[in-house]
């Protein structure tokens, strides 16, 4: 072996060792991943939190790295967020993940409540870390923009439904409304019950018509977020790079020193849990509005009136940053494994159906982008939060959309669009189902 070849091989080995996935050098990561895959195939992987997090975090790190280093995917389609969701969904679709592992991840995400735990941390930390003046100014303008963009999209898809022969009423009631209802559990499920009672039909038949719209809307919203982020890079005047309002020169976060502290992380956990529980209690008395929406209102009011001590605000912010930095890719893998049904997506892939779903997504983007511009928002941020986040699948969709657009700091506004607007859509649907049928 000559000296040049030896140097090349050494260079390759050094480069191989220097690659890191979720902060772990590639050789060690591959050993960990191999052990998990072997245990999965042999049925030895523990159930509960340990088994679920092992799969979600290790796969999430790999898929995120793939997405962020694949040219077209990272440039136009949201990079790591899209890869985490859809590579996981394809593995499920082709039966490459054992059924017990899928069941365990699904239980951990939904029944055990990891999704709620994650969202509670992000909402609390994001809002309490915001600039107080900006929060008040933006929220007052945000809700009207989101509602107007949704109204525009509903009318638009009705007209396209009429023109394509799908039907004006069916396009609104079975495509637009399920897409805007706030996700599967908070939207599609209660909507199917409403429709079933009003139309005297089996709810299983109705929900089968709604799920593809909700799923495809979520897919298109995630892809749309990646494309809008790319547009913002090409046209900087349209984007605030994560800031919603144009005229406020401040950042969304308070400019206060916040050094990492173990005790403060614990305080942040307790604070996020407290606000989630408070929102759940109010939801018991006013179930029309989702617990997440009540949680947002409580945290926002607490921030606005200044009743939360500064130490607690910093604690919530630290915990939110820890969760977002370490578990976002894992959560997206959990979404792909447990919540994206590619069978339902594939079954509904007719040109007209895809067109109508795209009309809804495009309608909210145009409506929210233009409406946001009129009230002093950056069009890109407004189109993502007040637009795309009204057509995705609830809290999981918000995270996926904001991850794809690299604007996770806008989660409080995304949740307003999803939860409050979603609750209003349910009220609207209960009226329309009696008027139109």
N, C-alpha and C positions, 0 to 999 in steps of 0.2 A: 504494500500500500504506500503510495507516494505521499509526500508531506501535504500537498494541496488537497488530496482526497480526505486525509485525516483531519485537516482543519475544517473542511466542509462538514464532515460527520460530527465533529465536536460542536460546530456552530448550530447544526440542526438539533443536537441533544440539548444544548443550552437554551435554544429557543423553545423547545418542547417543554422543558422544565419551567420556563419563565411564564408560560401561559397559565392564567388563573381563571377558574370558574367559581363564582360566589366566594371569591377570596381564597380558594384552595388551589394549590398548584395542581396542574393537570394530572401528573402521575398518581397523586394521592386521591384526586377526585375520581379517576377511572377505577381505582381499587374499590372505593366506596360504592360507586354506581354498579360495578360488577357484582358485589356482594348483595346489594339490594335486588338486582335482577334475578340472581340465582335463588334468593329466598322467596321472591314472588313466584317464580316458576315451580318451586317445590312446595309452595303453600306454607312456608315457614314464617312469613312476614307477620309480626304481631299486629293485632287489631288495635283499635282505638287511636289515640292521638299520636303515639310513637310511629306506628306503621303508616298512618296517613301523611304525617309531616315528612317522614323519610322519603316517600315517593314524590310528594309535592315539591319539597325544597330541592332535592337532587335533580329531578327532571326539570324543574323550573329554571334552575341555574343553567343547565345545558341548552334548553330550548330558547331561553332568553339570549344566550351567547350566539346561537345559530341565527336567530332573527336579527340581531344587531350587527351581524357580519355578512349577511346575505344581501348583495347589492340592491336589487329591485325591492325586496321586502323591507329593508331598512330605510330606503329612500322614499317610497311611495305608500306602503301599506301598514305602517305602524311598527315595524321591526319586531322586537322581542315580545311585545304584548300579543300580537297576532300569532306568532310562532308558538308561544306557550299555550294559547287556547286551542288552536286548530291542529297542531301536531298531536296534542293530547286527545282531542276529539277523534282524530283519524285512528289513533291507536285503539281507542274503544270501538270504533266503527268496524275495524278489521280484526277484532277479538284478540289483539296483541297484549291486552292487559287482562289478567285473570278476573273473573267475576267477583270473587271475594274482595279483591283489592278495590275494584270499582265501588262496591257496596260500602266498604269501609270509608273511602274518601267521601262518598255521598253523605254518609251518616255524620262524618266529622264536619263537613262543610255546612250542612243544613240542620240536622237534628241536634248535634252537639253544640252547634252555634259558632263555629270559627268565623263564618262570614259576618255575623253580627258583631263579634268581638273585634274583628278587623275594622269594620265600618265605624263602629262606636269610637275607636281610637282615632281614626282619621278625622271624623267630624269634629270631635271635641278639640283635638290639637289644632286643626286647621282654623276653626273659628276663633278660639281663644288666642291664637298666634297672629290673627289679622289686625290690621290697623283699624281702630274703633270708628274713626270718621268715615273711612272708606267702606266699611261694612254697612253703615247706615245709609250712605249715599247710593251704594250699588244695589242693595236689596230692594229699595223702594222702586227702582226702575226695572229691575230684573224680571219680576213676576209678570208685569204687563207685556213685556217683550216676548216671554216664553208663551203666554196664553195666546197672543195675537199670531205668533208664528204657527202654533198648533191649529188655530182656526183657519188660517190660510191653507195649510196642508190638507186639512179635512175637506174643505170645499174643492180644492184642486184635484184630489184623488177621486172625489165623487164625480167630477166632470170627466175625468179620464175613464172612470168606470163606465160612465154612460156612453162615451165615444167608442170604447172597445167592446161593448156588449156584455161586460161583466156585471153591470148594474150600478146605478148611482148609490142606492141604499146599501147593497151588499159590499161595495168598495169601502164605504164609510164604516159600516157596522162590523164587518168581518176582517178588515185589513187595517184601516187607520186607528180605530178605537182600541183593538188589542195591542197594537204597537205602542200606543201612548198611555196604556193603563198602569204603568209602573212596574212591569216585569211579570213573571209567571205567577208567583204566589199572591202578590198584592194586586195583580191586574187580571190576567187571563182566567185564573181559577174563579174569583168572584164574578167576573163578567159572564162566564159560562153558566154559573148558577142563576144569574139574573135573566139571561136569555132563555134558559130552560124553563124557568117559572113563567115567564111572560108568553113564551111560544108553545108551551106544553110539549116540549121535546126532551129527549135524553141529553143530559149535559155532556156525556162522553162524545156524542156526535158533534156537538157545538165546539167543544174544546179542541177536537181534532182539526177543525177548520181554522181555529185561532192560533194554535201553536206554531204552524209554519210562518205566519205573518210576524209573530213576535220574534221567532228565531232568526228569520231572514233580515228583519229590521235591525236586530242586534248586530248581525254580521256586517250589514251595509253601513251601520253607524260607526263600527270600529274601523272599517276600511276608509270611510269618509273622514274620520278623525285624522288618520295618517296622511291623507291627501290634503286636508286643510292645513295641517302642520307644514307640509311641503310648500303649499301656496304661500303661507306666511313667511317662509324663508326666501321665496322668490320675490314676493312683494312685501317688504318690511313695513310699509306704511299701513298695511291692513292688520298687522299683528302687534299685540302688546307683549309677546313672549311670556305669557302666563299672567299678565295684568289685564284685568277686565276693563277698567275705566281709563279714558284717555287723559282727562284734565287733572287727575290726581297724580302728582309727581312721585308720591311715596310708593314703596313696595307694599305688598299685601301683608307682610309680616312686620311686627313691631321691631324696631331697631334697638334691642336690648341684649346685652351679653347673656348667653345662656350656656354655661359650661356643663358638659355631661356629668350626671350625678346619679349613683345607684339608688339612693333613697327617693330622689325625685321621679325616677322611672316608676317606682312603686306607687307614688302619689298619683302619677298620671294614669296608671291602670285603674286605680280606685275611682278617680274622677270620671273617666270615660264610662266605667260600669255604672256609676251613680246616675249620670245623665241618661244613659240608655234605660235604666230601670225607671227613672222619672217619666220618660217618654212613654214607656210601656204602661205605667199606671194611668196616665191621662188617656191613652188609647182605649183602656177598658171602659172609660166613661164616654168617650167620643170616638167610637171605632171607625167612623167614616174617614178620618184622617190617620194615616199610617203612623206607627210609633216613631219611625225615623224622622218624619216631619215634625212631630211634637218635640223630639230631641233637638232638632235643629233650632226650633223656635226658642226652647229653653236655654240652650247654650248661647244663641245670638242675643237674647234679652239680657242674660247674665253679663255678657261681654259689653253690651251697649250701656248698661247702667253702672258697670264697674264694681260689681259686688264680689267678684272672684279675686282673691289675693294674687299679687304678682307672682309669688312663688308657685302657686297652683297653676297659673297660666303657663309658666315656663315648664312645669312638670308635664302638663298635658301635651305641650309642643314637643318635648323630648320623647315622650312615649310614642306620639304619632310618627315622628321621624324614624324611630327604631323599627316600628311596625312596617312602615312604608319601605324602608331600606332593606329589610330582611325577608319580608313575607309577601311582597307584591307578586313576584314571579310564581311563588308557590300557590298563591290564591288563584292566579290566572290558570294554572294547570288544574286546580280543583274545579274551576268553572268549566274547562274543556272536558274533563272526565265526567262530571256529574250533571251538567246543565245544558250542554250543546248536543242536541239530537240530530246527527247528520242524516239519519233515516228520514225524519220529518222534513228536513231541508231538501233532500234529494227528491222526495215524493211530490213536492210542490213546485218544482222547477219548470213551470210552463212560462213561455215568453210573456204572456199577458200578466200573469201573477207577479213575476219579477219586475215588470214595468210598473205596476201599481205600487209595489213596495218601494221601488226606487223613487217614484213620484212623491210619496209621503216623506221619505228621507230628504230628498232634494227640496221639497217644499218648506220643511222646517229650517233647513240650512239657509235658504234664500230669505225666508221671512225673518228669522232671528238675526241673520247677518245685517240685513237692511234696517230692521227695527232697532238693533243694537247701535248701529251707526247713528241713527236719528237721536238717540238718548245719550250719546256720549260714550258708548262702549267701543272697544276694538272689534271690528266685524268678525275676525277669526275666532276670538275667544267667545264672543256672543253666539256665533253659529255653532260652536262646539257644545257649550253649556246649555244655553236656552233653546238650542235646536236639536242637535244629535242626542243629547241626554234625555230628551223627551220620547225618543223612539227606541231606546235600548231596553235591555231586560233588567230594570231595577238597579239596585246597588252594585251588583256584579258588573252590569253593563256600564255603569258610570266609571268604575275603576278601569275597565278594559278600554273605554273610549279615551279617558284622560291619560292612561298609560300610552296608548297608541299615539296621542298627540303631544306627549311629554309635558303635560300641564296638570299634574296631580294636585297642585296647590289650589285649583279651582273646585275641588270636591264639594265644599259647602254649597256653591251655586248649582253644581250638577245635581246634588241631592234635593235642592229646592225644586228644580225642574222635574225630577223623577217623582218625588214623594207628594209634594203639594199639588202639582199639576196632575199627577196620576190620580190622586184622590178626587180632584175636580172632574176628571174624565169619567170616573165611575159614576158620579152624580149625573153628569150629562148623559151617559149611556142609559141609566135607569129611566131618564125622561124620554130619550129618543126611541127606545125599544117599545114604549107604549104609544108613541106618536106615529112612528114610521111603519109599524107592522100591524 
